[in-house]
Structures are given as structure tokens and as C-alpha cells.
């Protein structure tokens, strides 16, 4: 390909984030006055065009003799004392995958939202926020430097805050938005410190220059590289909801269901995974940092899965499932299997967006009901939702030939054969988590779609009024969703089925980014892989069996078992009291510090100094007032006293100074 041809797409890179931003400006400024159809048209149009550009980039990047990366540099953004950061975008194979998720899945969620949010107040505001989110997320993955990535990083945090707190009149939604914003600021502080260290050691923030410097110094291992990597991990744990900063994501379900699908399942929460994978050159030089990433990922996966097993809110089950699946991606990156982690990111975007949107369809059918204890028997009432959600359940459970089977087992295999000293233990944690995932997802499946119908009494009171209608829906009666909502489900259902069949070519596609991965071609390696797959499928089958037994065959068994292990069940049901621990030690400590500082600084220093100044002034005024008495003899006395004081100083003071 000629240089001129390779540069053709570069001028269009700017349009990918710019068009959603234009949609945000139009709906944000004029949307209140526009009809809903016009708001929808603006949002969809300025989302569909970037998706088309990304599709075109696929044809360019996969063509013969295609460039490994396409660069678009505007001009120097910061240039001072030899330090320069360009305002530049870059598309390589990793960026292309992320853009496909953002624009492709994002467009489907925009389309779904047109039906789901049809009766909501602030319809224009919702779509403006969605477009704003897509703008910042596109900037994040297109950026050519840590600094521009940080702009997108902060921007998606802002958009997330706005969308989670969309129902700002609800205290729970407003508090959830603030919680997400504050917790992410903790992670972002680590990211900022990492950038300061990068500037100090490399004098640059451009990805190409920093990673080239590392490659040119093979002797660099650990040390400052580990410090930078660990600080980046702090940022990633906040954005990708890993231990200990995962607590914001489950509460984020207070936002509308499409928000959960777009931001907290398919795109924003994967930003931390993307950042670690993008910085693989740095992390590869720090085995300690990689080990920390792997341990955090494995711990997050199993802890979140255990909490998801006992949740009753259908969206919260999926929220903890998202945290757990992000743990898998972290685990993959921690053992150096970046391609496997990104592959799971891709398939997860398909089936998790599907699961959230299908859950939204269930909620829509039940006039806002989210408690699975008030569902059941819905497979005949909403058949399209049932079959599409079934595709998502089978995919996340890891059943062949659905997408999740290929991506999850690739992570488990790479973990088992990794050089990590505790790789076998991490693999075991991953396998156990796979069984737990199968259990809680089929628990959701059986409780929602099978058994007796439990929603009639929960849906209406004795007067026939809707008692469970939430902000998410204004529908009445159990019925299938409109096709504007069902079409995205069908497309995502198909992708959840066939999305994993690309697994053979996926690693090769990412070779220009991560380097050529060694291929296991021996009979022993194939035998090991088949053995591990068989173990994984067996564990998944065990999870399915217990879900079938507890929630279909013998529905009362789970409740009886929970009573026998009530302390353990209570511990898990209350999410290990993590929020309460944070509230006591973190929030409580901050409140105590605030009280002490208020008493010491405000009351003691600020108010005290003011009071002291007032007392001093009053004291001096009293003395001065007595001096100015108007009595001539008093004035003569004060004058004599002053003269005596001057004489004493002149006589005795000189001898003291000379001495």
C-alpha cells in the first residue's frame, strides 16, 4: 500500500469521536425543544456514522500490505522545555477491536434505548449523555499518549456519573452516581502519580516513545518500572471495578438498564483492561506487578461470583457477574495472556450487553419489577426475550459452542501453563469461579423463565394499580417488548453464539500489538488443553445441575440449605460487609478527621484568633480610654511617668548594650 493510500483513513479518525460529540451538543442544547423522534434520529445518526467508519477501517487494516497502525497527528498539544505531547490519535489492531465494541454495541444500545426510555422524562438528556459517553470512550482508546488517554479516562467517569444518577430525584440513584465518581477518583490519583513518574524517567508521555525507550534497554527490570506499573494498576482497579475498588459498580445499577449495558458491561469498565494491555511492554518488565494483577483478578472473580449467587435483584446478579468476568480479564493480563484477555473482553461485550438488555426487557414486561422472587414462568409470555437471553446465559456459563466457552477456556489454559509460581492455584480459582458462574446464571434463568408464575400478585394491588412501576418502565401487563428493543437482542444473541468462533485467528490478528505468541503444537500440549477443557465443562455442568435441582426440580431446597448455613449465607448475602467496613473505617475516619480539624482549625485557630484579636482590641481601648480622661493632673502624671521611663532606659540601657 502506498503512503498516500495508507494515509487516507487518518483524516477520518477525528470523525469517530467528533460525531458523537456533535450529537451531544445538539441534543444537549436543543433537545428539550425537539420532538422525541428528532432526538432519537440525532443520537442514532451520530452514532451510526462512526460505526461505519470503523467497519471501513477493518477493511483497510486487514487488507494485504496494510499498515500496522494508522496515525493522525494534529499539532503539538504541550511543548515546553523539551517536553512535548501531541494531540494525536492512533489506530492499531487493539484499538480497532475496542472501537468495534464502542461503536457497534453502542449503536445497538442506542437503538434499544429508543424503545426502553420512550416514556421517560428527560429523554433528550439521556441521549445527550449517551453521546457524550461515546465521545470520551472513543478518545480514550484512540489516544496516542497517556495524557490524552487520561482525558478520555476522566471523561467517561463524568459521563458515568451523569448516567448512573440520571434519576437524580431518587436519593439512591444520586448517591450511586456520587459513589462511582468518588471511588474512581481514588484510582485516578494512582494513574496521575504514574504519569508523573513516567515524565520523570522518560521525559515523555507518548506511548510510542515510552515503549520504545523500554525496548531499547533490555536491562531495565523492576524498580521504577514496577512502581509505575503498580500505580497504573491502582487506576485500573478503579475503572474496571477490581478489589478493593469494585464497590461502586453494583450500586451503579440504579441507572437505567441501557446504562448498565453500555457503560458497566460493554465499554467503560473494560478501560482498565485495555490500559494494562496497551502498556504490556511496561508490565512485561515487572513480574511483581503482573503477579499483583493476576492475584487481584482471581480474587475479584471468585468473590464477586460468590456474592452474585445469592442476589435477588436481576440487575444486581448481572452487576456482580460483570465484576467477576472483569476479574477473568485481569487474570489473563496478569499471566501475560493479553490476547486471551482482550478476546474475553470482546465476547463479554456481546453476551453481557445482551444479558442486561434482556433483563431490561423482562423488567419492561413486568412494569418495573426487578426481584426474581416475583418472576417465574415468563418463557411463554416473552419468548423472544427468553431465547435471546438463553443465548447470553449459555455464553457466559461457558457452554460449547457459545462465545464465552472459547474466551474463558483460553484464559484458564494460559493461566495453567503460565510461568507464574502460583499459576496452578490461580487456574483452580478460575475453574471454581466458572462453576459458580454457571450456577448463578442458571439460577437467574430458572427463577425468571421457569416454574410457576409469581408476578401477578407482585404486579398489581387489590385495586389493579401498578405497585412496582419504576423509573425504568411505564408499561402495564406482561407482554413482549417492541421490536426496536428486540432487534438488538437478536443481533447480540447471534454474536453471543458465533462470536467465539474467531478464536483461532484472534491471536494472530493481535500479533502486531503483543508480538507473536508461541504456539503449542505437541501432542502433549493438545492433550493438556483438552483435559483442562473437559474439567471446565464438568464444573460448568455441576453448576447447572445444582441450579436445576434447587430452582426447578426442588425449589424449596435452596431455602432449607440457606437456613442450615445461615451465618455463611448471611455473610455472602450482605456482600461480606465490605460496604459497612468502608463506611466505618474510611468514611468514619474521614468524618472524625473532619470533626477534629473543624474543632482545631476552625474553632481553635480561625475563630480563636478572631476572638483573641477582639479581646486585645477591647483591652487596649479600655486602657486608652482611661488615659484620655480630660484631667490635667492625670496628663501631667502620665507625662512624668513617661519621662522617668525614658531616663531609666537611657541610663541603664546603654550599659547593658555595651556589656
N, C-alpha and C positions, 0 to 999 in steps of 0.2 A: 504494500500500500504506500502510495506516495505521501510525502509530508503534508501536501495540501489536502489530500483526501482524509488523512488521519486527523487533521485539524478541523474538519467540517463540523463534527458534533460538539466541539469545545464551546462554540458560541451559544449552543443551546443548553449547556449545563446551567447557565444562570436562570433559565426559564423554569427549571424544576422547582426551586424554592420560590421564585418570584411570583409565579402564577397563583399559588395558594395564598400568598401574602396579598395579592390584589383582591382575591375573593374575600379575604378577611376585612380589607379596607371597605369594600363595597357593602358587605352585609353589616359590618360594624358601624358604619356611618349612616347608611341609607336603609338598612334592613327593617328598621322599625316602621318605615313608611311604605315598604314594598309588600305586595301580597305574598303569601307563603310559597306559591308556585314559583315566583320570581326568585325568592331566597334560595329555594331548592335548586333551581336552574343555575344560579350563580355558583353555589357551592359545588355542584356536580361538574360543571363545565371547567372550573379552575382546578379541579382535582383530576378529571379525565385526561386533560392535555398532558400534564406531567407523566401520567401513566403511559400515554402513547410515546412520549419521548424516551422513556425508559425501555419500552419494548423495542424501539428503534436502536437504542444503544446496545441491546442484546445482539441484534443482527450485526452491528459494527464490531463489537468486542469478540464475537465468536467467528468472524469471517477469517479466511485464510490470510496470513501475514498481518493480522490485526495487532495494533499496539497493545502492550501490556497495561498501559494506563493512558488516560486522556486528561490533559491538564488545561485549566482555564485560569490564567492569572490576570487580574485587573490591573493592579498597581501596588506599590509598597503601602502597607497599612500603617506600620510603625517603623520608622527608620531614625535611630538616634545612636550616636557614638559606636557605630559599627554593628549595632543590633538591629536586625530587620525582620519583620514578619509581613509576608504578602497576604493580601486579601485574595485567596486563590482556592479553587475547587479542583478536586481530582477524582476521577472515576477509574477504579481498577475492578478486578473480579469480585473482591469482597464488597466494595461499595455497591456494585451492581446488584448483588443479592439483597443487600439491605434496602436499596431503593425500590426493588421489586416488591418487597414486603410493605414498605411505607405507602407506595402509590397504588399497588394492586389491591392489597387487603384494605387499605384506607379508602379506596373508591367504593368497594363493596359495603363497607360500614357506613359511608355517607349515604349510599342508596338505601340501605336498611333503615337508617335514621329518619329518612323522609316519611316512612310509614309509622315507625315506633314513636316518634316525637310529634306526630301530626296534630295532637290536641293540646300540646304544652304551651304555656305562656313562655315568652322569651325564646320563641322558635328561631328567630333571626340571630339572637345572641349565641345560641347553641352552635349553629353552623359557623358563625364567625370564629368561635373558639376552636372548632374542629379545624378550620382552615389555618388558623394561627399555629396550632399544634403541628400540622403537616409542614408548614414553613420552617419552623425551628428544627424539627426532626430531620428534614432534608438538609438543612445547613449543617447539622451535627455530622451526618455520615459523608457529606461531600467535602468537608473541610480538609485542607492540606496542612493544618498546623494544630497544635494543642490549644492555642489561644482561640481560634475560630471554632474549634470543637467545643470549647468551654462556653462560647456564646450560645451555640445551639443547646448545649447541656443545660444551661440556666434557663433558656427559653422554653424547653419542654417542661421544666419544672414549673414555670409560670403558667403555661397552658394547662398542665395537670391540676394545679391549684384552682384555676378558674372552672375547669370542667367537673372536678370532684365536688366543688362547692356550688355547682350550678343551682341547686335548690337552696339558695342561701338563706331562705326564710326558715329552714329547718336547722335547728341547733346542731343536730348530729351531722348533717352534711357540711355545715360551716366549720365545725370542729375537725371533721375528717380532712377537709382541704387544708386547714392550718397545720394539722399534724403531718400531712405529707410534705408540706412546704418546709417545715422546721426540721424534720428528720433528714430530709435531703440536703439541707444546708450543712448539716454535720459532715456528711460525706463530701460535699463540695469544698469544705475547708481543707480536707485532705488533698483533694485534687489541686487546689490553689498552691498548697505547700509543695506539691510535686512539681508544679510548673516553675516555682522559684528555684528549686534545686536543679531543674533542667537548664534554666538560664545560667545559673551559677557555674555549672560544669561544662555545658556545651556552648553557651553564648547564643543559643538559637532555640526556636520553638517549632520550626518547620519539621514535619515528620521525616522528609527525605534526608535532610541534613543531620538530624539527630541519629537516625538509624544508620546512616552511612558512617558516622563517626564511630558508633559502636562496632560495626562490622570491620572497620579498619584497625581496631585494637582488640585482637583476639585474647590478649592478656587480661582484659577487663572482666572480672567476675566478682559478684557480690559487692560489698562495700556500698558506695554511693548509689550503685545501680539497684541494690536491694532496698535502700531507703526510698528511692524514687518509686520503685515497683510497689512497695507496701503502701505508700501514700496514695498511689493510684487505685490500689485495692480498696482503700477506705472509700474513695469516691464511687467505685463500682458497687460496693455493698449497699450504699445508699440508693443509688439509682436502680439497681437490679434486685433490691429487696432481699439481701442475704443477712444471715446472722452477723452482727446483732442489730442491724438497722432495717429489718424486714417489717417492723410493726406497723408501718403506715399503710401497706398495701391492702390488708384485709379490710380496714376501715374505709378504703377508697371505694368500696362497693356502694357507698352512699350516693355516688353519682349515677346518672342514667346508665342503663345497661350497655348501650353502644360505646360509652366512655370506657367501660371495663374492657370491652373487646378491642378497642383501638389502642388505648394508651397502656393499659395494665395487663395486656396479654400478648399483643402482637408487635408492639413497637417500642415504646419508651423504656419499659423495664429491660429490654434487651440491649439498651445503650451501654450498660456496664460490660456486658459480654463482648459487644463489638469493640469497646475501647481496649479491653485486655487482649483480644485477638489482633487488633491493629498494632498494639505495642509488643507483639510476640518477640521481636528482636531483643527488646529490653528484658522481658520476663525470662527468655531462654538463658540469659546470663546470670539468673538468680534462682537457683534451685530452691532456696529457702522460701522465696516469695511464691513460687509455683506450688510448693507444698502447702503453704498457708491457703492459697486459692483452692486447692483440691480438698483440704480438710473442711474449710468453710462450706464449700459446695455440697459435700457429702452430708455434713451435719445439718445444713439447711434443708436438704432434700428429705431426710428421714423425719426431722422434727415437724416440718410443715405437713408432711403426709400423715403423720400421727394425729395432728390437730384436725385435718380435713376428714378423718374417719368418723368423727363424732359431731360434726356441724349439721345443723338442720336447715339453715338458710341456703337455698340452692346456689346463690351467687357467692356465698362465703366458702362453700365447698370448692368452687372453681377458683376462688381467690387463693386459697391455701394450695390448691393444685398448681397454680401459676408459680408460687414461691418455690414449691418442690421441684418443678420442672426447670426453673432457673438454676436451682442447685445442681441439677444434672449438667447443665451447660457450664457452670463454674467448675464442676468436677472434670469435665472434658478439657477445659483450658488448663487446669491445674496439672494434668498429666501430659500436657503438651499436644493433645489431640485437638488442635484448634479447628480443623476442618470438620471433625465429628461434632464439635460443639456448635459450629455455625449451621451445620446440617440440621441439628435438632432445633436450633433457633428457627430455621425455615419451616420445618414440618410443624413445629409448635404454633407458629403463626397461623397456619391453616386450621389445625384442629382446635386450638384454644379460642380463636376468634369465632369459629363455628359453634363451640360449646356455649360461649357467652351469648351469642346472638340467638341460639336455640333456646337457652334459658330465658332470654328476653321474650321470645315467642310464647313460651309457657306462661310467663308472668302476664303477658298481654292477654292470653286466653283466659286467665283466671282473675282478671281485673285487679292485678297488682299483688296477688298472693305470692310470697316467696318461700314460705315454710313448707318443706317437703312432707311434713306430717299432715298437711291439709291438701295433699295432691292424691295421686294414685289413679290408675285406670285410664290414663289420658291417651294411650296409643291409638284408640279408635276414634277419639274426639278430634285429635290434631295429628293425623297420620303423616303428613309431610314433615312436620316438625319432629315427629318421632323417628322417622327413618334417617333424616339428616343428622339428628343428634346421635343416633346409634352409630353412624359413621365416625363421629368425633369421639364417642366413648370407646369404641374398638381401637381407634388410632392411639389415643393417649394410654390405653391399657397395654399397648404393645402386642396386639394380635396380628399375625400374618394374614394378608399381605398389606395391611394398612400402614400409613406413613410412619407412625410412631414406632412400629416394630423395627424398622431399619435404622432409624436415627438413635433410638435408645440402646439397642444392642451394639451398635458401633461404639458408643461411649463405654459401655460395660466391657467390651472386648479390649479396647485400647487401655482402659484402666487396669485390667488384669495383666496385660503384657508390658505395662509401663515400667520404667526404672525406679519409680517411687518406692522407697523402702516399705511403705505400708500399702502398696498398691492392691494387694490381695484383700486386705481389710476394707479398703475403700470400695473395691468391687463387691464385697459381701454386703456392705451397707447399701450400695446401689441396687443389688438384686432384691434385698428385703424391701426396699422402697418401691420397687416395681410391683411386688406382691401387694403392698399396701395401696398403691395407686389403683391396681385392678379392683381391690376390694371397695374403696370408697367411690370409685366411678360407677361400678355396677350397683352399688348401694343406691346411688343417686338415680340410676337408670330404673331399677326395680321400684323404688319408692315413688318415682314420678309417673311412670307409664304403666305399671302393672298393679295387680291386686285390686281391691275394692276402691270405688270412688269415694274419696274423703273430702272432696272440695265443695260439695253442695251446701253443707251446713256452714262451712267457713266463709262462703262467698256472700251469703245473704242473711240478714237478720229476720226476725219474725214478720217484719213489715215489708220484706222484699227489698230493703235498701242495701246497697253495696257497703260492706263494713271493712273491706280490706283494700279499697282502691288507694293506690299510692300515687306519687307524682309521676311514676313511670307509665301509667296507663289510665285511660278513661273509658275502656271498653267494658261492656257488660255481657254476661253469658259466656259459656265455654264454646269457643269457636276457633277455627284456624285463622292464622294471620293473613293479611293481604299479600298479594304476590310481590309487591315492592319490598316486603320483608322476606318472603320465602325464596325469591330468586338468589340472593346472596347465600342463603343456607344451602341451596342445591349446588351452587358453584363450589363453595367451601367444602361441602360433603364429598364432591368428586375429587377435589385436591387432597382431602384427607385420606382418600383411598389410594390414589395413584402418585401422590407427591413423593413417596419414598422410593419409587422405582428408579429414580435418578441416582441412587446411592453409589453405583459403580463409577459413574462419570463425575460425580460431585467433587471427590478429592482431587482428580486430575484438573478440574476446572479451577480449583483454588491453588494449584501448584505455583503459579506465578507470584502468589502472595506469600504462601507459607513454605515454599520450597518443595521439592519432590519428596514425597513420603516413601519410605521403604515398603515394598510390597511383600507380604508373606505368601510364598509360593510353595512351600514344602507341604508334604502330606501331613506331617505332624501339626503344622500351624492350622491347616484346614480342619484337621480333626479336633484341635482345641477349640477353634471357633464354633464348630457345630456342637460340641459338648456344652459350651457356655450358652449358646442359643437354646439348646434343649433345657438346660437348667432354668433359664429365664422364662421360657414358655411354661414350664412346670409350675414355677412360682406364680405366674400370672393365672394359671388355671386354678391353683389353690385359692387365690384371692377371689376369683369368680365363684368358686364353689361355696365359700363361706358367705359371700354376699347373697347368692341364690338361696342358701339354707336359711339365713337369718331374716331376709326381707321378701322372700317369695314363698318358699316351701313352708317354713315355720316362722311367721312374722313376729311372734312374741318371744322368740329365743334370745334375740339381742338384748331386749329389756331385762330379761331374767339374768343374763350373764353380766350386764352392767351393774345390777344390784349386788352380785357376788363379789365384784371387784370395785366397789363404789369409790374407795379412796383414789385408786388409779384412774378410774373413769372420770371422776371429778377433776383430777389434776389435768387430764388432757382436755376435757370439756371446757375448762377455764383457761386453756391455752398456756398451761404451765405458769400461770400468774405473772407472765412476763410484763404485761401492761401495768399491773399493780406494782411490780418491782421497780419498773421505770418510774412510776408515779411517786413511789416512796423515796427511792434513792436519788433519782435525777431531779424530778420536778420538786420533790420535797427539799432537797439540798439547795436548789436554786431559790426556792421561796424563803428558806431560812437565811441564805446569804443576802437575799434582797432585804429581809427584815433587819438583819444586823447592820447592813450598810445604811439602810434608811435611818436607823436609830443613831449609828455612829457618825455618819457623814451629814445626813440632812438635819437630824435633830441636834447632834452634838456640835459639828463644825459649822455648818451653814447657819442654822438657826441660832446656835450658841454664840457664834462670832457677832451676829447681828444684835443679839440681846446684850452682849458684853459692850459693844460699841454704844448702844443706847444708854446703859448704866454709866459708862465712863463719861459720856457727854453730859448726862444729868448731874453727875457728881461734880464735874468741872463747872458746870453752870451754877450749882449751889455755892461753890467757893467764890466764884467770880461775882456772883450777886451780893455776897456779904462784903466783898472788897469795895464794890461800888455802892457804899451806904449813903453818900452825901454828907458825912460827918467830917468836918475839917480836922478835928483832933485825930480821928481814925486814919485819915490820909497821912498826917504827919507821923503817926506811929509806924505805918507801913513803910513810909519813906526812910525813917531811921533804921528800921529792921533791914531794909534792902541795902542801905549804905554799910551797915555793920557786916552783912554777909559779903559784900564786895571787898571790904578791908581784910576780913579773915582770909579770903581766897588769895588776895594779893600778898599778904604777909606769909602765910603758911604754905600756900600752894606753890610758890616759886621754889622754896627749899625742897619740897617733895619732888618737883620736876627735875631740879638739878641733881638731887641724890639718885 
